[in-house]
Amino acid sequence: MTIVSIGVNNPLIDGRQSERAMLIRRGVQVLLSEMGLALLPELTLSNGRRADLIALTDKGEIWIIEIKSSIEDFRVDRKWHEYRGFCDRLFFATHAGVPASIFPEDCGLLLSDGYGGHILRDAPEHRLAPATRKAVTLNFSRAAAHRLMQAEWTARTP
């Protein structure tokens, strides 16, 4: 039984994401969910940056996935370096129309078609300090609980 129904008033789809980026996101969410990871889209980090997707593994490892829907999207966005301090592994996610060769070798690479995805290149591990891991995990947990509560309240509003 579904507790909530996430509808068109979803605050996590605020118009900044292109239709293509949303398809990439959905395929990556399917892939990582099938791998057993817990996922949150659009999580604001303590440095003010907002991760496109953040995932938590069953071992407590934190992955950040930066979605790039075009060559231009990748070229104009240089903030992705700022995500490294908040994750154990940093990935880019894209679709088949974007050449894999533009993405840095020191990041993982995911390919999505909107229905699923594939890991083209695993991300190298750079372990977080324990205090940072705790802070990011608490941020993730609190955001997830808050979003669930908001979704439930929205679904029950007459």
Secondary structure, DSSP 4 states (H G I P E B T S, - for coil): --S----TT-TT--S-S-HHHHHHHHHHHHHHHHTT-EEEEEEEPTTS-EEEEEEE-TTS-EEEEEE--SHHHHHH--GGGGGGGG-SEEEEEE-TTS-GGGS-TTSEEEEE-SS-EEEEEPPPP-PPPHHHHHHHHHHHHHHHHHHHHHHHHHHH--
